[in-house]
Amino acid sequence: MSDTPVVDERLLALLRADLTAAAFTVDGVAARLGPVASAALHREQPLPALLATEPPTPPTLSGGHGDACGVLIRLFTLGRPVAAAALAGVLPTLGVEGAVALGLVRLEGGRAGFGAAQPAGDRQAVATCDLRPYGDDAHDWWVASDLSELAVGGPLRADHVLGIGGASTTLASWTVRRPVERALDLGTGCGVQALHLTGHAGFIVGTDISQRALAYAAFNLALAATERREADRPDAVPPLDLLAGDLLDPVAGQQFSLVVSNPPFVITPRDEDLTLYEYRDGGRAGDTLVRSLVRQVGAVLEPGGIAQLLGNWEVPAGRTWREVWGEWLDEQAREGVALDAWVVQRESQDPAEYAELWARDGGAQPGSEAHSRMYAAWLRDFAARDVERVGFGVVTLQRPATDRPPWRSLDEAYGPVAAPMGPAVDAGLRARTWLAEHPDDEVLDVAWSCAADVTEERHGRPGAEDPSVILVRQGGGLGRVVRAGTLLAAYLGVADGELTARAALEAIATVLELDPADVRAEVLPQLRDLVADGLLV
């Protein structure tokens, strides 16, 4: 029996119909579990969901207990056996035999699950993979992957295929959704990013070093394609290639409009006693994998093409993360095509925090011997390279479409940001590219307006006539907060699309009896920053 699901288009169409009828969707699961159990499950605490989906004792219906969504949550999300008779009632068109044929379940005799009270002789259906609903504003999808550690109850296999997680949803949220001809999902895993690409790419290539991951991706993409076939739009399913290989090796010589990658970026000690998981570790020491990807990805980008990836980076003692990235980008420009770069650091951890996070991943329990051994290995590994901090963030690279110097923007955004972030990233790319292609005189000749989400806060001492602090706050995007001086605040107060920046600054200089050249010299760099970040449009 295969240890990954099987693609059978006829059975997949039946599966989709049954999952839809059972309300086994993102909204359906949230409604079935309620906010408390849903939030606990998000924190990897299964007990409230287990209690919420307990079957009645005795079963109320011969074919199950009338709770289709609950049965599917219990089976595929929580990894608990359910009565084969109950599953047959939940999957009336596919049937239990169809689920077995697809490689989603196996049948066992007389095994009872948590809270179950079926007779010992009843056959039990046991999930062989995790299957859960996923989607966006336009689609209901389902994503199969290996059973999580919640279901396994112990360490994961080394070639574990990860399902939907925080990293994959972050990348999906930040991805620019322009229509493109050719897109690459590098390190596709179970195919989450490729699912999103089907909505705006004409041709998709997914690559992974793991054959098991490619098998899961093929299943998930085939299941998603049944939606379009059911709508009698088979031509709307973009062509897809799934290729095995390391990083960019499988697509050498090809070019793409968009590359997305949630690579195995986790910095893992090279220790023979530790399990190295394919989904999180690319077989390189330190942050070498992300650095290599940054250096090489320009070779597969067409002019104007964009690459977006997640990553970790090490910051040695005495250096800043911006200095590290400056070195990486200088190296990239020397060895390949010089790229525009927008790096947003979303998190920064010390070595112990990072070790604690990833030593827990994979099923090791804090306080156990295995956990302590991994924790120590991480700390020794970081100490060997004098690592002081580890950064995490989103990297957007763009190959210039014209012959111009590349631009760089190295930002920090540790708080909440817009969701999805893709539209803001798209606007930021366009704005930064426009600024790179236009001199200061042309920037001054535009009648800029404050964006609709920009607000102003004024703070002062009680009784003071004038504010001592003026803050300009962005409601969307990266949520920028800018401290404005007198001149910038005065300009923003009249930036309504009527006057060019040049005319507005000259008027402000006249009122304040200042040299217009001095006013322009102070405000222009700030104006460029506000345009880049979308506060001025």
C-alpha positions as CSV (number, residue, x, y, z in Angstrom):
1,M,0.0,0.0,0.0
2,S,1.4,3.4,-1.0
3,D,2.3,5.8,1.9
4,T,1.0,8.8,-0.1
5,P,-2.4,9.4,-1.6
6,V,-3.2,8.1,-5.1
7,V,-4.5,10.3,-8.0
8,D,-7.7,8.9,-9.5
9,E,-9.7,11.6,-11.1
10,R,-13.0,9.7,-11.0
11,L,-12.6,9.0,-7.2
12,L,-11.4,12.6,-6.5
13,A,-14.5,14.0,-8.0
14,L,-16.6,11.8,-5.7
15,L,-14.4,12.8,-2.7
16,R,-14.9,16.5,-3.4
17,A,-18.6,16.1,-3.7
18,D,-18.8,14.3,-0.3
19,L,-16.5,16.8,1.5
20,T,-18.6,19.7,0.2
21,A,-21.8,18.0,1.2
22,A,-20.4,17.4,4.7
23,A,-19.6,21.1,5.1
24,F,-15.9,20.1,5.7
25,T,-14.8,23.5,4.6
26,V,-12.8,26.3,6.4
27,D,-16.0,28.0,7.5
28,G,-17.8,24.7,8.2
29,V,-15.0,23.4,10.5
30,A,-14.9,26.7,12.4
31,A,-18.6,26.6,12.9
32,R,-18.6,22.9,14.0
33,L,-15.8,23.3,16.5
34,G,-16.7,26.8,17.8
35,P,-14.2,29.5,18.8
36,V,-12.8,27.8,21.9
37,A,-11.9,24.5,20.3
38,S,-10.7,26.1,17.1
39,A,-8.4,28.4,19.0
40,A,-7.0,25.6,21.1
41,L,-6.4,23.5,18.0
42,H,-4.5,26.4,16.4
43,R,-2.3,26.3,19.6
44,E,-1.8,22.5,18.9
45,Q,-4.0,21.6,21.8
46,P,-6.4,18.8,20.5
47,L,-8.4,18.0,23.6
48,P,-11.2,20.6,23.2
49,A,-11.7,19.5,19.6
50,L,-11.7,15.8,20.6
51,L,-14.4,16.5,23.2
52,A,-16.4,18.5,20.7
53,T,-16.4,15.7,18.2
54,E,-17.1,12.8,20.5
55,P,-19.6,10.4,18.9
56,P,-22.8,9.7,20.9
57,T,-23.1,6.6,23.0
58,P,-24.7,4.5,21.6
59,P,-24.6,5.7,18.0
60,T,-27.9,7.2,16.9
61,L,-27.8,6.2,13.3
62,S,-26.8,2.9,11.8
63,G,-24.7,4.7,9.2
64,G,-23.1,7.1,11.7
65,H,-24.3,9.7,14.1
66,G,-25.4,12.4,11.8
67,D,-22.3,14.6,12.3
68,A,-20.5,14.4,9.0
69,C,-18.2,17.4,9.6
70,G,-17.3,16.1,13.1
71,V,-16.5,12.7,11.8
72,L,-14.1,14.1,9.2
73,I,-12.4,16.4,11.7
74,R,-11.9,13.5,14.1
75,L,-10.5,11.2,11.4
76,F,-8.3,13.5,9.3
77,T,-7.4,16.4,11.6
78,L,-7.2,14.7,15.0
79,G,-6.0,11.3,13.6
80,R,-8.5,9.3,15.7
81,P,-10.2,6.1,14.4
82,V,-13.8,6.3,13.5
83,A,-16.3,3.5,12.9
84,A,-16.3,2.4,9.3
85,A,-20.1,2.5,9.3
86,A,-19.9,6.2,10.4
87,L,-17.5,7.0,7.6
88,A,-19.6,5.3,5.1
89,G,-22.5,7.6,6.0
90,V,-20.2,10.6,5.7
91,L,-18.8,9.6,2.3
92,P,-22.0,8.2,0.5
93,T,-20.7,8.6,-3.1
94,L,-17.1,7.8,-2.6
95,G,-17.6,5.1,0.0
96,V,-15.1,3.6,2.4
97,E,-13.6,1.5,-0.3
98,G,-13.1,4.6,-2.4
99,A,-11.3,6.3,0.5
100,V,-9.1,3.2,0.9
101,A,-8.4,3.1,-2.9
102,L,-7.3,6.8,-2.7
103,G,-4.9,6.0,0.1
104,L,-6.6,8.2,2.6
105,V,-7.6,5.5,5.1
106,R,-7.0,1.9,6.1
107,L,-9.4,-0.4,7.8
108,E,-8.7,-2.1,11.1
109,G,-10.8,-4.5,13.1
110,G,-12.0,-3.9,16.7
111,R,-10.0,-0.8,17.5
112,A,-11.8,1.9,19.5
113,G,-10.8,5.5,19.4
114,F,-10.8,8.3,22.1
115,G,-14.2,8.5,23.5
116,A,-15.6,5.9,21.2
117,A,-17.8,3.0,22.5
118,Q,-18.4,0.9,19.4
119,P,-18.5,-2.9,19.9
120,A,-15.1,-4.4,19.7
121,G,-15.9,-6.3,16.5
122,D,-16.8,-3.2,14.5
123,R,-14.3,-2.2,11.9
124,Q,-12.5,1.1,12.3
125,A,-11.3,3.5,9.7
126,V,-7.9,5.0,10.4
127,A,-6.5,8.0,8.5
128,T,-3.2,7.4,6.7
129,C,-2.8,11.2,6.1
130,D,-3.9,14.6,7.3
131,L,-6.7,16.0,5.1
132,R,-8.1,19.4,5.9
133,P,-9.9,22.3,4.2
134,Y,-8.1,25.3,3.0
135,G,-9.0,28.1,0.6
136,D,-9.1,31.8,-0.4
137,D,-11.8,34.2,-1.2
138,A,-12.7,32.3,-4.4
139,H,-11.9,28.7,-3.7
140,D,-12.6,25.8,-1.3
141,W,-9.6,23.5,-1.4
142,W,-8.5,20.5,0.6
143,V,-4.8,19.8,1.4
144,A,-3.5,16.3,2.2
145,S,-0.2,15.9,4.0
146,D,1.4,13.5,6.5
147,L,-0.3,13.2,9.8
148,S,0.8,15.9,12.2
149,E,2.5,15.3,15.5
150,L,-0.8,15.8,17.2
151,A,-2.1,12.7,15.5
152,V,1.1,10.7,15.5
153,G,1.7,11.4,19.2
154,G,5.5,11.2,18.8
155,P,8.4,12.2,16.6
156,L,7.8,12.5,12.9
157,R,9.4,10.6,10.1
158,A,12.5,12.2,8.6
159,D,10.8,12.5,5.2
160,H,7.6,14.0,6.8
161,V,5.5,16.1,4.3
162,L,4.3,19.2,6.1
163,G,0.8,20.5,5.7
164,I,-0.6,24.0,6.1
165,G,1.3,26.0,8.6
166,G,2.2,29.5,9.6
167,A,5.0,29.8,7.1
168,S,3.0,28.6,4.1
169,T,0.1,31.0,4.9
170,T,2.5,33.9,5.4
171,L,4.0,33.4,2.0
172,A,0.6,33.0,0.4
173,S,-0.5,36.3,2.0
174,W,2.6,38.2,0.8
175,T,2.7,36.9,-2.7
176,V,2.0,39.3,-5.5
177,R,-0.9,38.1,-7.6
178,R,-0.3,39.7,-10.9
179,P,-1.4,37.5,-13.9
180,V,1.8,35.8,-15.1
181,E,2.7,33.4,-18.0
182,R,5.0,31.1,-16.1
183,A,5.4,30.6,-12.4
184,L,7.7,28.4,-10.3
185,D,6.9,27.0,-6.8
186,L,10.4,26.1,-5.6
187,G,10.2,23.5,-2.8
188,T,6.5,23.0,-3.3
189,G,6.0,20.6,-0.4
190,C,2.4,19.5,-0.4
191,G,1.6,22.2,-3.1
192,V,0.0,25.0,-1.1
193,Q,1.7,27.8,-3.1
194,A,1.0,26.0,-6.4
195,L,-2.7,25.9,-5.5
196,H,-2.7,29.7,-5.2
197,L,-0.8,30.1,-8.4
198,T,-3.5,28.2,-10.4
199,G,-5.6,31.4,-10.1
200,H,-3.2,33.7,-11.9
201,A,-0.5,31.7,-13.7
202,G,-0.7,30.3,-17.2
203,F,1.8,27.5,-16.6
204,I,3.2,26.2,-13.3
205,V,6.3,24.3,-12.4
206,G,6.6,22.8,-8.9
207,T,9.9,21.4,-7.6
208,D,11.0,19.5,-4.5
209,I,13.8,17.3,-3.4
210,S,11.3,15.0,-1.8
211,Q,9.5,12.5,-4.0
212,R,6.8,12.0,-1.3
213,A,6.2,15.8,-1.2
214,L,5.7,15.7,-5.0
215,A,3.2,12.9,-4.7
216,Y,1.2,14.9,-2.1
217,A,1.3,18.0,-4.3
218,A,0.1,16.0,-7.3
219,F,-2.9,14.7,-5.3
220,N,-3.8,18.1,-3.9
221,L,-3.6,19.8,-7.3
222,A,-5.6,17.1,-8.9
223,L,-8.3,17.3,-6.2
224,A,-8.4,21.1,-6.7
225,A,-8.8,20.7,-10.5
226,T,-12.0,18.7,-10.0
227,E,-13.7,22.0,-9.0
228,R,-13.0,23.5,-12.5
229,R,-13.9,20.3,-14.3
230,E,-17.2,20.2,-12.4
231,A,-17.9,23.7,-13.6
232,D,-17.2,22.5,-17.1
233,R,-14.1,24.6,-17.4
234,P,-11.3,22.1,-17.9
235,D,-9.4,24.6,-20.0
236,A,-9.1,26.9,-16.9
237,V,-6.8,24.4,-15.3
238,P,-3.2,25.6,-16.0
239,P,-0.7,23.1,-17.2
240,L,1.6,21.9,-14.4
241,D,4.9,20.1,-14.2
242,L,6.2,18.6,-10.9
243,L,10.0,18.0,-11.0
244,A,12.3,16.4,-8.5
245,G,15.6,18.0,-7.7
246,D,17.5,20.3,-5.4
247,L,16.8,24.1,-5.5
248,L,17.0,25.4,-9.0
249,D,18.7,22.4,-10.6
250,P,15.4,21.0,-12.2
251,V,14.7,24.3,-14.0
252,A,18.2,25.3,-15.1
253,G,17.9,27.2,-18.4
254,Q,14.2,28.2,-17.9
255,Q,12.8,31.6,-17.0
256,F,9.8,32.6,-15.0
257,S,7.7,35.7,-14.4
258,L,7.2,34.7,-10.7
259,V,9.1,32.4,-8.4
260,V,7.7,31.6,-4.9
261,S,9.5,29.6,-2.3
262,N,8.9,28.4,1.2
263,P,12.3,26.6,1.3
264,P,13.6,24.4,4.1
265,F,15.2,27.5,5.7
266,V,15.5,26.2,9.3
267,I,19.0,26.5,10.6
268,T,19.8,23.0,11.9
269,P,22.9,21.7,13.6
270,R,25.0,19.2,11.6
271,D,24.8,16.6,14.3
272,E,24.6,12.8,13.4
273,D,22.5,12.2,16.5
274,L,19.7,14.5,15.4
275,T,17.0,13.7,12.9
276,L,17.2,16.0,9.9
277,Y,13.7,16.7,8.5
278,E,13.5,17.2,4.7
279,Y,10.7,19.7,5.0
280,R,12.7,22.1,7.2
281,D,16.4,21.3,6.5
282,G,18.0,21.5,3.1
283,G,21.2,19.7,4.0
284,R,23.3,22.9,4.5
285,A,25.0,24.4,7.5
286,G,23.7,27.7,9.0
287,D,21.8,29.9,6.6
288,T,23.7,28.8,3.5
289,L,20.6,27.5,1.7
290,V,18.8,30.9,1.8
291,R,22.0,32.7,0.9
292,S,22.5,30.3,-2.1
293,L,18.9,30.8,-3.3
294,V,19.2,34.6,-3.2
295,R,22.5,34.3,-5.2
296,Q,21.1,32.0,-7.8
297,V,17.4,32.9,-8.3
298,G,18.1,35.8,-10.7
299,A,19.2,33.3,-13.3
300,V,15.6,32.0,-13.7
301,L,13.8,35.4,-13.6
302,E,12.8,37.0,-16.8
303,P,13.2,40.8,-17.0
304,G,10.6,42.3,-14.7
305,G,10.2,38.9,-13.0
306,I,9.7,38.6,-9.2
307,A,10.9,36.1,-6.7
308,Q,9.4,35.9,-3.2
309,L,10.7,33.6,-0.4
310,L,10.8,33.2,3.3
311,G,14.0,32.8,5.2
312,N,16.1,32.8,8.3
313,W,19.5,34.6,8.5
314,E,22.2,34.6,11.1
315,V,23.5,37.8,12.5
316,P,27.0,37.4,14.1
317,A,28.0,39.4,17.2
318,G,28.9,43.0,16.3
319,R,26.9,43.1,13.1
320,T,23.4,44.1,12.1
321,W,21.0,42.1,10.0
322,R,21.1,44.9,7.4
323,E,24.8,44.5,7.1
324,V,24.4,40.8,6.6
325,W,21.9,41.4,3.8
326,G,24.0,44.1,2.2
327,E,26.8,41.5,2.0
328,W,24.5,38.9,0.5
329,L,23.1,41.3,-2.1
330,D,26.6,42.6,-3.1
331,E,27.6,38.9,-3.6
332,Q,24.5,38.3,-5.6
333,A,25.2,41.3,-7.9
334,R,28.8,40.2,-8.5
335,E,27.9,36.6,-9.4
336,G,24.6,37.0,-11.3
337,V,22.0,39.5,-12.4
338,A,21.7,42.4,-10.1
339,L,18.3,42.4,-8.5
340,D,16.0,44.9,-6.7
341,A,15.6,43.7,-3.2
342,W,12.9,44.3,-0.6
343,V,13.6,42.4,2.6
344,V,11.2,42.8,5.5
345,Q,12.4,41.3,8.8
346,R,9.4,40.1,10.8
347,E,11.0,38.5,13.8
348,S,14.4,38.4,15.6
349,Q,15.4,35.8,18.1
350,D,18.4,35.0,20.2
351,P,20.0,31.6,19.8
352,A,18.2,30.1,22.9
353,E,14.8,31.3,21.7
354,Y,15.4,29.8,18.2
355,A,16.6,26.5,19.7
356,E,13.6,26.3,21.9
357,L,11.2,26.8,19.0
358,W,12.7,24.2,16.7
359,A,13.7,21.6,19.3
360,R,10.0,21.3,20.0
361,D,9.2,20.9,16.3
362,G,8.9,17.3,15.2
363,G,7.4,15.9,18.4
364,A,10.1,16.2,21.1
365,Q,8.7,17.2,24.5
366,P,10.4,19.9,26.6
367,G,12.2,18.3,29.5
368,S,12.8,15.0,27.6
369,E,16.3,13.7,27.0
370,A,15.7,14.1,23.2
371,H,14.6,17.7,23.6
372,S,17.6,18.6,25.8
373,R,20.0,16.9,23.4
374,M,18.6,18.9,20.4
375,Y,18.6,22.2,22.4
376,A,22.2,21.8,23.3
377,A,23.2,20.9,19.8
378,W,21.6,24.1,18.5
379,L,23.3,26.3,21.1
380,R,26.7,24.7,20.3
381,D,26.1,25.2,16.6
382,F,25.3,28.9,17.0
383,A,28.2,29.4,19.4
384,A,30.6,27.9,16.8
385,R,29.8,30.7,14.4
386,D,29.4,33.5,17.0
387,V,25.8,34.0,16.1
388,E,24.0,36.6,18.3
389,R,20.6,36.8,16.6
390,V,18.6,35.0,14.0
391,G,16.2,36.9,11.8
392,F,13.1,35.7,10.0
393,G,11.3,37.6,7.2
394,V,9.9,37.8,3.8
395,V,12.2,38.5,0.8
396,T,11.0,40.0,-2.5
397,L,13.5,40.2,-5.4
398,Q,12.9,41.7,-8.8
399,R,14.9,41.6,-12.0
400,P,14.9,45.1,-13.4
401,A,13.1,45.3,-16.8
402,T,15.3,48.2,-17.9
403,D,19.0,49.0,-17.7
404,R,19.2,50.8,-14.4
405,P,20.9,50.4,-11.0
406,P,18.9,48.1,-8.7
407,W,17.2,49.5,-5.6
408,R,17.3,48.1,-2.0
409,S,14.8,48.4,0.8
410,L,15.7,46.7,4.1
411,D,12.8,47.2,6.5
412,E,11.5,45.9,9.9
413,A,7.9,45.2,10.6
414,Y,7.4,43.3,13.8
415,G,3.8,44.1,14.4
416,P,0.5,43.3,12.6
417,V,0.4,44.0,8.9
418,A,-2.3,44.0,6.2
419,A,-3.9,40.7,5.3
420,P,-3.4,39.8,2.6
421,M,-0.1,41.7,2.1
422,G,0.2,40.9,-1.6
423,P,-1.6,44.0,-2.8
424,A,0.6,46.2,-0.6
425,V,3.8,44.4,-1.8
426,D,2.7,44.8,-5.4
427,A,2.1,48.6,-4.9
428,G,5.4,48.9,-3.0
429,L,7.3,47.2,-5.8
430,R,5.7,49.5,-8.4
431,A,6.4,52.6,-6.3
432,R,10.0,51.7,-5.6
433,T,10.6,50.9,-9.2
434,W,9.1,54.2,-10.4
435,L,11.2,56.1,-7.9
436,A,14.3,54.3,-9.2
437,E,13.5,55.3,-12.7
438,H,12.7,59.0,-12.1
439,P,14.9,61.7,-10.8
440,D,14.1,64.2,-8.0
441,D,12.8,66.9,-10.3
442,E,10.1,64.5,-11.7
443,V,9.2,63.4,-8.2
444,L,8.6,67.1,-7.3
445,D,6.5,67.6,-10.3
446,V,3.8,65.0,-9.2
447,A,0.7,66.2,-7.3
448,W,0.8,63.5,-4.5
449,S,-2.1,62.7,-2.2
450,C,-2.1,61.1,1.2
451,A,-3.4,57.6,0.9
452,A,-6.9,57.0,2.3
453,D,-5.6,54.9,5.2
454,V,-3.2,57.6,6.5
455,T,-4.0,59.4,9.8
456,E,-2.2,62.0,11.9
457,E,-1.7,62.1,15.6
458,R,-0.6,65.2,17.5
459,H,0.9,65.0,21.0
460,G,1.8,67.9,23.3
461,R,2.1,69.0,26.9
462,P,-1.1,70.1,28.5
463,G,-1.7,73.7,27.8
464,A,1.0,73.9,25.1
465,E,0.0,75.9,22.0
466,D,1.9,73.6,19.5
467,P,2.3,69.8,19.5
468,S,5.7,68.4,20.5
469,V,5.2,65.2,18.5
470,I,3.4,64.6,15.2
471,L,2.9,61.0,14.1
472,V,1.7,60.0,10.7
473,R,0.2,56.5,10.8
474,Q,-0.5,54.1,7.9
475,G,-3.6,51.9,8.5
476,G,-2.7,49.2,6.0
477,G,0.4,47.8,4.4
478,L,3.3,47.5,6.8
479,G,1.6,49.8,9.3
480,R,4.3,52.5,9.1
481,V,4.4,55.2,11.8
482,V,6.5,58.2,10.8
483,R,7.5,61.1,13.1
484,A,6.9,64.2,11.1
485,G,8.7,67.5,11.6
486,T,7.2,70.9,11.0
487,L,7.9,71.0,7.2
488,L,6.8,67.4,6.5
489,A,3.6,67.9,8.5
490,A,2.8,71.1,6.7
491,Y,3.3,69.4,3.3
492,L,1.1,66.4,4.2
493,G,-1.6,68.8,5.3
494,V,-1.9,70.1,1.8
495,A,-1.1,66.8,-0.1
496,D,-4.5,66.4,-1.7
497,G,-3.6,65.8,-5.4
498,E,-4.2,69.5,-6.3
499,L,-0.7,71.0,-6.0
500,T,2.5,69.5,-7.2
501,A,5.0,68.7,-4.5
502,R,7.3,71.5,-5.9
503,A,4.5,74.1,-5.7
504,A,3.4,73.0,-2.3
505,L,6.9,73.2,-0.8
506,E,7.5,76.6,-2.4
507,A,4.3,77.9,-0.8
508,I,5.3,76.5,2.6
509,A,8.8,78.1,2.3
510,T,7.1,81.5,1.5
511,V,4.8,81.3,4.5
512,L,7.6,80.3,6.9
513,E,10.1,82.7,5.3
514,L,12.6,79.9,4.5
515,D,14.8,79.2,1.5
516,P,12.7,77.0,-0.9
517,A,15.9,75.0,-1.8
518,D,16.4,74.2,2.0
519,V,12.8,73.1,2.3
520,R,13.1,70.8,-0.7
521,A,16.4,69.4,0.6
522,E,14.8,68.4,3.9
523,V,11.4,67.1,2.7
524,L,12.3,65.4,-0.6
525,P,14.1,62.3,1.0
526,Q,11.1,61.9,3.4
527,L,8.7,62.3,0.5
528,R,10.4,59.5,-1.4
529,D,10.2,57.2,1.6
530,L,6.4,57.9,2.0
531,V,5.8,57.2,-1.7
532,A,7.8,53.9,-1.5
533,D,5.7,52.7,1.5
534,G,2.4,53.8,0.1
535,L,1.6,56.7,2.4
536,L,1.7,59.1,-0.6
537,V,0.1,58.0,-3.8
